[in-house]
């Protein structure tokens, strides 16, 4: 399994731009739990083997690290203050939805 520090590295600018245009799959997607875990872990570069327990452990550890990171707390606070004054991303204000067929 990859270490948490390597998973917390900045994504390439192209991927960051894509995330601004489309949304990640939500729990409303029509798939079983195992497929949903596989998709989320794939987006985050977390390998998935037959037993998903280790992958889920890495996923939740990564989430905890981001949540407790001072750097990301500061960014989140900055975005909260900017979002109240910035224009919507699209004409409807909603991001596009990424679908998996």
Backbone as CSV, one residue per row, in Angstrom:
resi,resn,N_x,N_y,N_z,CA_x,CA_y,CA_z,C_x,C_y,C_z
1,UNK,0.847,-1.190,0.000,0.000,0.000,0.000,0.884,1.242,0.000
2,UNK,0.440,2.275,-0.698,1.216,3.520,-0.709,1.155,4.215,0.654
3,UNK,2.184,4.987,0.935,2.157,5.729,2.195,1.281,6.968,2.033
4,UNK,0.775,7.454,3.137,-0.175,8.574,3.134,0.452,9.837,2.562
5,UNK,1.721,10.079,2.854,2.394,11.279,2.338,2.389,11.314,0.808
6,UNK,2.613,10.163,0.176,2.619,10.142,-1.294,1.211,10.374,-1.847
7,UNK,0.187,9.906,-1.132,-1.191,10.129,-1.583,-1.630,11.582,-1.386
8,UNK,-0.980,12.298,-0.480,-1.338,13.686,-0.215,-0.631,14.669,-1.146
9,UNK,0.199,14.168,-2.056,0.902,15.049,-2.980,-0.086,15.735,-3.930
10,UNK,0.286,16.871,-4.406,-0.560,17.647,-5.312,-0.789,16.885,-6.613
11,UNK,-2.026,16.943,-7.112,-2.354,16.308,-8.387,-1.874,17.180,-9.533
12,UNK,-1.713,16.592,-10.718,-1.324,17.396,-11.886,-2.383,18.476,-12.170
13,UNK,-1.972,19.611,-12.703,-2.922,20.711,-12.960,-4.093,20.305,-13.849
14,UNK,-3.850,19.416,-14.810,-4.921,18.980,-15.707,-6.027,18.260,-14.922
15,UNK,-5.618,17.429,-13.964,-6.594,16.698,-13.153,-7.340,17.655,-12.228
16,UNK,-6.632,18.604,-11.659,-7.270,19.611,-10.809,-8.323,20.386,-11.603
17,UNK,-7.978,20.731,-12.847,-8.920,21.454,-13.700,-10.154,20.604,-13.990
18,UNK,-9.944,19.318,-14.266,-11.059,18.413,-14.526,-11.984,18.315,-13.329
19,UNK,-11.415,18.250,-12.123,-12.236,18.171,-10.915,-13.084,19.423,-10.718
20,UNK,-12.639,20.547,-11.254,-13.435,21.759,-11.179,-14.611,21.744,-12.129
21,UNK,-14.557,20.883,-13.151,-15.615,20.828,-14.166,-16.618,19.707,-13.924
22,UNK,-16.181,18.629,-13.325,-17.064,17.471,-13.092,-17.062,17.136,-11.605
23,UNK,-18.065,16.427,-11.177,-18.106,16.024,-9.767,-17.731,14.552,-9.644
24,UNK,-17.250,14.192,-8.486,-16.903,12.801,-8.218,-18.179,11.985,-8.051
25,UNK,-18.099,10.669,-8.254,-19.291,9.836,-8.063,-19.813,9.947,-6.633
26,UNK,-21.105,10.071,-6.502,-21.721,10.146,-5.179,-22.291,8.790,-4.807
27,UNK,-22.799,8.672,-3.610,-23.384,7.418,-3.146,-24.672,7.087,-3.893
28,UNK,-25.201,8.040,-4.654,-26.428,7.810,-5.414,-26.196,7.034,-6.706
29,UNK,-24.942,6.783,-7.055,-24.624,6.076,-8.289,-25.177,4.647,-8.226
30,UNK,-25.619,4.143,-9.353,-26.239,2.824,-9.415,-25.175,1.733,-9.529
31,UNK,-24.619,1.337,-8.388,-23.642,0.249,-8.346,-23.621,-0.317,-6.934
32,UNK,-23.017,-1.493,-6.793,-22.946,-2.049,-5.442,-21.792,-1.407,-4.675
33,UNK,-21.750,-1.663,-3.389,-20.765,-1.026,-2.521,-19.337,-1.343,-2.941
34,UNK,-19.071,-2.577,-3.321,-17.721,-2.968,-3.743,-17.252,-2.183,-4.952
35,UNK,-18.135,-1.999,-5.932,-17.780,-1.220,-7.127,-17.544,0.248,-6.776
36,UNK,-18.349,0.766,-5.857,-18.187,2.161,-5.444,-16.841,2.362,-4.741
37,UNK,-16.486,1.434,-3.868,-15.183,1.500,-3.194,-14.061,1.468,-4.223
38,UNK,-14.182,0.575,-5.208,-13.163,0.472,-6.256,-13.012,1.788,-7.019
39,UNK,-14.128,2.439,-7.344,-14.073,3.701,-8.091,-13.396,4.808,-7.283
40,UNK,-13.814,4.968,-6.033,-13.254,6.036,-5.206,-11.765,5.803,-4.967
41,UNK,-11.396,4.572,-4.683,-9.979,4.264,-4.458,-9.170,4.483,-5.739
42,UNK,-9.741,4.157,-6.894,-9.033,4.362,-8.164,-8.769,5.845,-8.409
43,UNK,-9.742,6.691,-8.128,-9.563,8.133,-8.307,-8.445,8.645,-7.407
44,UNK,-8.334,8.091,-6.210,-7.343,8.547,-5.238,-6.028,7.779,-5.294
45,UNK,-5.852,6.926,-6.301,-4.631,6.126,-6.480,-4.366,5.172,-5.324
46,UNK,-5.421,4.660,-4.722,-5.286,3.661,-3.668,-5.533,2.297,-4.303
47,UNK,-4.543,1.403,-4.264,-4.746,0.089,-4.879,-5.818,-0.723,-4.145
48,UNK,-6.539,-1.516,-4.907,-7.572,-2.379,-4.340,-7.241,-3.810,-4.734
49,UNK,-7.201,-4.661,-3.735,-6.968,-6.081,-3.970,-8.255,-6.833,-3.656
50,UNK,-8.210,-8.141,-3.578,-9.426,-8.926,-3.323,-10.108,-8.501,-2.030
51,UNK,-9.340,-8.281,-0.990,-9.881,-7.845,0.287,-9.759,-6.329,0.356
52,UNK,-10.878,-5.635,0.431,-10.876,-4.171,0.391,-10.602,-3.519,1.750
53,UNK,-10.428,-4.305,2.784,-10.248,-3.741,4.128,-9.019,-2.845,4.186
54,UNK,-7.890,-3.293,3.638,-6.679,-2.468,3.663,-6.879,-1.186,2.855
55,UNK,-7.542,-1.297,1.715,-7.791,-0.112,0.892,-8.672,0.881,1.632
56,UNK,-9.697,0.392,2.305,-10.567,1.281,3.081,-9.822,1.907,4.251
57,UNK,-8.932,1.157,4.864,-8.117,1.709,5.953,-7.268,2.877,5.434
58,UNK,-6.649,2.688,4.276,-5.835,3.755,3.687,-6.731,4.946,3.319
59,UNK,-7.907,4.685,2.749,-8.833,5.751,2.372,-9.238,6.593,3.584
60,UNK,-9.618,5.945,4.673,-10.046,6.690,5.860,-8.881,7.366,6.575
61,UNK,-7.711,6.763,6.520,-6.522,7.410,7.077,-6.193,8.666,6.274
62,UNK,-6.289,8.565,4.954,-6.058,9.721,4.081,-7.065,10.825,4.382
63,UNK,-8.326,10.458,4.511,-9.362,11.434,4.847,-9.037,12.134,6.167
64,UNK,-8.652,11.358,7.168,-8.323,11.923,8.470,-7.136,12.888,8.384
65,UNK,-6.129,12.522,7.605,-4.951,13.393,7.444,-5.342,14.712,6.780
66,UNK,-6.164,14.654,5.739,-6.604,15.881,5.080,-7.450,16.733,6.016
67,UNK,-8.345,16.079,6.733,-9.234,16.809,7.634,-8.451,17.524,8.736
68,UNK,-7.383,16.901,9.224,-6.602,17.470,10.320,-5.428,18.322,9.858
69,UNK,-5.211,18.426,8.575,-4.084,19.184,8.040,-4.332,20.687,8.178
70,UNK,-3.395,21.389,8.787,-3.507,22.839,8.937,-3.543,23.538,7.580
71,UNK,-2.788,23.015,6.632,-2.747,23.602,5.291,-4.130,23.581,4.648
72,UNK,-4.812,22.453,4.713,-6.111,22.327,4.070,-7.213,23.017,4.862
73,UNK,-7.041,23.120,6.169,-8.003,23.893,6.962,-7.955,25.359,6.534
74,UNK,-6.743,25.874,6.322,-6.592,27.268,5.892,-7.178,27.473,4.500
75,UNK,-6.953,26.505,3.606,-7.527,26.606,2.267,-9.053,26.582,2.310
76,UNK,-9.600,25.706,3.138,-11.058,25.607,3.255,-11.642,26.907,3.792
77,UNK,-11.000,27.506,4.759,-11.474,28.777,5.294,-11.405,29.868,4.234
78,UNK,-10.343,29.868,3.446,-10.212,30.843,2.367,-11.273,30.666,1.310
79,UNK,-11.604,29.432,0.979,-12.637,29.168,-0.029,-14.012,29.552,0.486
80,UNK,-14.263,29.378,1.787,-15.553,29.773,2.337,-15.769,31.267,2.159
81,UNK,-14.734,32.043,2.422,-14.879,33.488,2.298,-14.936,33.909,0.835
82,UNK,-14.234,33.204,-0.052,-14.267,33.528,-1.472,-15.567,33.079,-2.132
83,UNK,-16.128,31.960,-1.717,-17.316,31.429,-2.374,-18.522,32.340,-2.197
84,UNK,-18.553,33.090,-1.139,-19.677,33.992,-0.946,-19.604,35.201,-1.873
85,UNK,-18.431,35.488,-2.439,-18.294,36.639,-3.321,-18.011,36.269,-4.764
86,UNK,-17.745,34.983,-5.058,-17.384,34.596,-6.423,-18.604,34.205,-7.236
87,UNK,-18.448,34.244,-8.555,-19.524,33.876,-9.467,-19.624,32.357,-9.567
88,UNK,-20.788,31.823,-9.938,-20.937,30.378,-10.110,-20.056,29.856,-11.239
89,UNK,-19.734,28.555,-11.179,-18.864,27.943,-12.180,-19.548,27.779,-13.527
90,UNK,-20.860,27.608,-13.543,-21.576,27.447,-14.799,-22.801,28.338,-14.771
91,UNK,-23.547,28.350,-15.862,-24.727,29.193,-15.935,-25.744,28.806,-14.864
92,UNK,-25.831,27.521,-14.540,-26.779,27.071,-13.523,-26.172,27.088,-12.137
93,UNK,-24.848,27.226,-12.051,-24.190,27.213,-10.763,-23.857,25.807,-10.289
94,UNK,-24.213,24.799,-11.084,-23.957,23.411,-10.709,-22.800,22.857,-11.520
95,UNK,-21.952,22.028,-10.901,-20.884,21.378,-11.665,-21.460,20.290,-12.555
96,UNK,-20.742,19.965,-13.621,-21.160,18.863,-14.462,-21.031,17.574,-13.677
97,UNK,-21.758,16.545,-14.082,-21.707,15.269,-13.394,-20.953,14.257,-14.232
98,UNK,-20.019,13.584,-13.608,-19.250,12.525,-14.266,-19.984,11.211,-14.058
99,UNK,-20.282,10.504,-15.139,-20.996,9.245,-15.020,-20.156,8.107,-15.529
100,UNK,-20.337,6.940,-14.950,-19.648,5.725,-15.365,-20.695,4.773,-15.923
101,UNK,-20.538,4.362,-17.165,-21.486,3.415,-17.768,-20.929,2.027,-17.801
